[in-house]
């Protein structure tokens, strides 16, 4: 009888503990992750084309700054 009670208690505590770090909340809450991809989420609504355009412009500006720095170093030395 005691063994059965101990086994039941161990099984109950095992069921209460999450089986993975994701279920425990480490690595992002699933409700938060789900809210990122729903239309009901509060926040800024931006068209994907605008995001892609701004990303490409940012990348080109970084490349241009690197080229300008190389040219300026070449002429100043």
Order of alpha helices (4+ residues) and beta strands (2+ residues): alpha-alpha-alpha-alpha
